Amino acid sequence: MKLLIKNTFTFFVFSILLLSCKNDSKEESSKQKTTNLTSSKIDNNYNISILLDLSDRISPVLNPNKAMEFYQRDLSYINSISNAFTAHIKGKKIMQMNDKIEVYFNPEPQNEEINTISKKLKFEFNKSNASISNIQQVNEAYNVETAKIYQLAIKDNNYIGSDIWRFFANNVNDYSIQKNHRNILIILTDGYMYHENTKMTEGNLTTQLLPGIIKSKGLNTSNWEKIFNDNKLGFIPANEDLSDLEILVLGLNPSSQNPYEGKVIKKYWSNWFTKMKVKRFEIKETGLPSNIDKVINDFITN
């Protein structure tokens, strides 16, 4: 009799433990599903920022290119970006809409007309305004209005430079990072870093990068990478934590005088992004739009 009671008690305890394990497993599975759904929803909300470098790199007089002018390449890249953005929106249900795209400059152009035009390039879609006609306006605006910006900048012929370093120091968190979104910043630049108001050095770190600087550091020989690492060269970090930001840099145009210049520029930028804990980044040299279109689409859609 005692043995029967003991066995019954043991069976009872075992059943309770088994049921508890099953419930814990179900709760864990439920939590995992909720986490996956939340993560998927956030990744599906796009916040795309485009930072334009309107320095003299876009001048067809100072920096001509027979194959295709650099400002024309920029416009085609921008067109590809807007197309990828609208394709993403069209693939979503209206109730899921929570996406935005915008263009930025740093510093802001002195031409008020450019600043007025840039306001037409700010689009934000949610379930209340995601109509087909509104979505179509994105591609139209990014095709027409961005061309006006470049035309005005070239016509003014007053290139004040692009302070990309200061954008990362003062603006990127407010402008390019939004909670519960997949934050993508696309920078159109030649890869050189310079602005007359941002000239700083800390040891061998700097806020500037020009062909003359690269040459003076001895980064124009086959052992450039050893020199770079041994001397701890690079950009001064402008931000502490950009772990919620993905960055695509397009348009690098290294000087032909140094066969290693492109790799050097990429090294500066790569180290900089890594130090600032950027979530994901790619850095590409300038190319014909037909080739860069795939790069843009792959980055945005993957």
C-alpha positions in Angstrom: 0.0 0.0 0.0 2.8 2.4 0.9 4.5 1.5 -2.3 1.3 2.4 -4.3 1.0 5.7 -2.5 4.6 6.5 -3.2 4.3 5.6 -6.9 1.1 7.7 -7.2 2.8 10.7 -5.5 5.9 10.3 -7.8 3.7 10.2 -10.9 1.7 13.2 -9.7 4.9 15.3 -9.2 6.3 14.1 -12.6 3.1 15.2 -14.3 3.2 18.6 -12.7 6.8 19.1 -13.8 6.1 17.9 -17.3 3.1 20.3 -17.6 5.2 23.2 -16.3 7.9 22.5 -18.9 5.4 22.4 -21.7 3.9 25.7 -20.5 7.3 27.3 -20.3 8.1 26.1 -23.8 4.9 27.5 -25.1 5.5 30.9 -23.4 9.1 31.0 -24.8 7.8 30.1 -28.2 5.2 32.8 -28.0 7.7 35.4 -26.8 10.0 34.4 -29.7 7.2 34.7 -32.3 6.3 38.2 -30.8 9.9 39.3 -31.0 10.3 38.1 -34.6 7.0 39.8 -35.6 8.1 43.1 -33.9 11.6 42.9 -35.5 10.0 42.2 -39.0 7.6 45.1 -38.6 10.4 47.5 -37.7 12.6 46.3 -40.6 9.7 46.9 -42.9 9.4 50.6 -42.0 11.9 52.5 -44.1 13.5 55.8 -43.1 15.8 56.8 -46.0 18.0 59.9 -45.8 20.0 61.2 -48.7 23.0 63.5 -47.9 24.1 65.4 -51.0 27.7 66.7 -51.3 27.2 69.9 -53.4 30.9 70.9 -53.4 32.8 71.6 -56.5 33.0 67.9 -57.3 29.8 68.3 -59.3 31.2 71.1 -61.4 31.3 70.1 -65.1 34.0 72.8 -65.5 36.3 72.0 -62.6 35.7 68.2 -62.7 34.6 67.2 -66.2 34.0 63.6 -67.2 33.6 62.6 -70.8 31.7 59.4 -70.1 29.1 61.1 -67.9 29.2 64.2 -65.8 29.3 63.6 -62.0 26.2 65.6 -61.3 24.3 63.5 -63.9 25.5 60.4 -62.2 24.2 61.7 -58.9 20.8 62.4 -60.4 20.6 58.9 -61.8 21.6 57.4 -58.4 18.9 59.5 -56.7 16.4 58.3 -59.2 17.3 54.7 -58.4 16.9 55.4 -54.7 13.4 56.9 -55.1 12.4 54.0 -57.3 13.6 51.4 -54.7 11.7 53.4 -52.0 8.4 53.5 -53.9 8.7 49.8 -54.9 9.0 49.0 -51.2 5.9 51.0 -50.3 3.9 49.5 -53.1 4.7 46.1 -51.7 3.1 46.9 -48.3 -0.5 46.8 -47.1 -1.9 50.3 -46.4 -2.4 49.5 -42.7 1.4 48.8 -42.5 2.5 52.1 -44.0 5.1 54.0 -41.9 7.9 55.0 -44.3 9.7 58.2 -45.1 12.4 59.7 -47.4 14.2 63.0 -47.3 17.2 64.9 -48.7 19.7 66.8 -46.6 22.7 69.1 -47.1 25.4 70.3 -44.7 25.8 73.2 -44.5 22.5 74.3 -45.9 23.0 76.0 -49.3 22.9 79.8 -49.3 20.5 79.8 -52.2 17.0 80.0 -50.7 15.5 78.5 -53.8 17.4 75.3 -53.2 16.2 75.1 -49.6 12.6 75.6 -50.8 12.9 72.9 -53.4 14.4 70.5 -50.8 11.1 70.7 -48.8 9.3 69.2 -51.8 11.6 66.1 -51.4 10.3 65.2 -47.9 7.7 62.4 -48.0 6.2 60.5 -45.2 3.6 57.8 -45.7 1.2 56.2 -43.3 -2.3 54.6 -43.6 -4.0 58.0 -43.9 -2.1 59.3 -47.0 -0.8 56.3 -48.8 -2.7 56.7 -52.0 -1.4 55.7 -55.4 -1.3 59.3 -56.6 0.7 60.4 -53.5 3.2 57.6 -54.0 3.7 58.5 -57.6 4.7 62.0 -56.6 7.8 60.7 -55.0 9.5 59.6 -58.3 8.2 62.7 -60.1 9.7 65.0 -57.4 13.0 63.2 -57.1 13.3 63.2 -60.9 12.5 66.9 -61.5 13.2 68.8 -58.2 16.7 67.2 -57.6 17.7 68.2 -61.1 16.8 71.8 -60.3 18.9 71.7 -57.1 22.0 70.6 -59.1 21.3 73.1 -61.9 21.1 76.0 -59.3 24.2 74.9 -57.5 26.2 74.7 -60.7 24.8 78.0 -62.0 25.7 79.8 -58.7 29.2 78.5 -59.1 29.7 79.2 -55.4 30.7 75.9 -54.0 30.9 76.2 -50.2 31.8 72.6 -49.7 30.1 69.8 -47.8 30.7 69.4 -44.1 30.0 65.7 -43.8 32.0 65.3 -40.5 29.8 67.9 -38.8 26.6 66.3 -40.1 27.6 63.2 -38.3 28.5 65.1 -35.2 25.4 67.4 -35.0 22.6 66.1 -37.2 22.6 62.4 -38.1 20.9 61.3 -34.9 18.0 63.8 -35.3 17.7 63.6 -39.1 18.5 60.1 -40.1 17.6 57.9 -37.1 14.0 57.2 -36.2 12.8 54.7 -33.6 11.1 51.5 -34.9 12.4 52.0 -38.4 15.1 50.6 -40.7 17.3 53.7 -40.9 19.2 54.0 -44.2 21.6 56.9 -44.9 22.9 57.3 -48.5 25.7 59.7 -49.0 26.7 61.0 -52.5 30.3 62.3 -52.3 33.7 61.9 -54.0 35.1 60.5 -50.7 37.3 63.4 -49.9 36.5 65.2 -46.6 37.0 69.0 -46.3 35.2 72.1 -45.0 36.9 75.4 -44.1 35.0 75.5 -40.8 35.9 72.0 -39.7 39.7 71.7 -39.6 40.7 69.6 -36.6 43.4 67.1 -35.7 43.8 64.8 -32.7 47.2 63.1 -32.9 47.1 61.4 -36.3 43.3 61.6 -36.6 41.7 64.4 -38.6 38.5 65.8 -40.0 40.0 66.3 -43.4 41.1 64.1 -46.3 42.4 65.5 -49.6 44.9 64.2 -52.2 47.6 66.3 -50.7 47.1 64.9 -47.3 47.1 61.3 -48.6 50.4 62.0 -50.4 52.0 63.7 -47.4 51.2 60.7 -45.2 53.0 58.4 -47.6 49.8 56.6 -48.5 50.8 56.5 -52.2 53.0 53.5 -52.1 52.3 49.7 -52.0 52.8 49.6 -48.2 50.2 52.3 -47.6 48.1 50.0 -45.4 51.0 49.3 -43.0 51.8 53.0 -42.8 48.1 53.7 -42.1 47.9 51.1 -39.3 51.3 51.8 -37.7 50.5 55.5 -37.5 46.9 54.9 -36.4 45.6 57.3 -39.1 42.0 58.0 -39.7 39.1 60.4 -39.1 38.2 61.7 -35.7 35.0 59.8 -34.6 32.1 62.2 -34.8 29.5 60.0 -33.0 29.6 57.4 -30.3 26.8 54.9 -31.3 25.2 54.6 -34.7 24.2 51.0 -34.2 20.7 51.7 -35.6 22.0 53.1 -38.9 22.9 51.6 -42.2 25.1 53.7 -44.6 25.7 53.5 -48.3 28.4 55.8 -49.7 28.3 56.3 -53.5 30.4 58.3 -55.9 34.0 57.9 -54.6 36.2 59.5 -57.2 39.9 59.0 -56.2 42.6 60.9 -57.9 44.2 59.0 -60.8 47.6 60.2 -59.7 47.8 57.6 -57.0 46.8 54.0 -57.9 46.1 53.3 -54.2 44.0 56.3 -53.5 40.6 54.6 -53.8 41.6 51.9 -51.2 43.0 54.6 -48.9 39.8 56.6 -49.0 37.7 53.4 -48.3 40.0 52.6 -45.4 39.5 56.0 -43.8 35.7 55.8 -44.2 35.5 52.1 -43.1 37.5 52.7 -39.9 35.4 55.8 -39.2 32.1 54.0 -39.5 33.4 51.0 -37.5 34.5 53.3 -34.6 31.1 55.0 -34.6 29.5 51.5 -34.5 27.5 51.9 -37.7 25.3 48.8 -38.1 26.1 48.1 -41.7 27.9 50.0 -44.5 29.1 49.8 -48.0 31.4 52.2 -49.8 31.4 52.3 -53.6 33.4 54.2 -56.2 31.6 56.2 -58.9 30.2 54.2 -61.8 27.7 54.4 -64.6 24.1 54.4 -63.3 23.3 51.2 -65.1 25.9 49.5 -62.8 25.2 51.3 -59.6 21.4 50.8 -59.9 21.9 47.1 -58.8 24.1 48.2 -55.9 21.4 50.6 -54.6 18.6 48.1 -55.0 20.5 45.3 -53.3 21.5 47.5 -50.4 17.9 48.9 -49.8 16.0 45.7 -50.3 18.4 43.3 -48.4 
